[in-house]
Amino acid sequence: MVATTEFEAAAEAQAEALSFRPAVVYVPHPIQNRTAEELRRIADHAVEPILQMLCTAPALGRREDFS
């Protein structure tokens, strides 16, 4: 899962309620008012951990924060 830091507490609460620990990468909030260059920078920092989570097992329970 990729989410902004604004939703970190909500994601943690839902994971706890469901007894499920998803692999997650948090990126800075907000996203909607970022320039194209800012979005590229955020994506550049997040892509490697995202790929690692997709390509390694088990990824469940891992968490990265790029805020």
Secondary structure as GFF3:
##gff-version 3
##sequence-region A 1 67
A	DSSP	beta_strand	2	4	.	.	.	ID=ss1
A	DSSP	three_ten_helix	5	7	.	.	.	ID=ss2
A	DSSP	alpha_helix	8	18	.	.	.	ID=ss3
A	DSSP	beta_strand	24	27	.	.	.	ID=ss4
A	DSSP	alpha_helix	36	55	.	.	.	ID=ss5
A	DSSP	beta_strand	63	65	.	.	.	ID=ss6
###
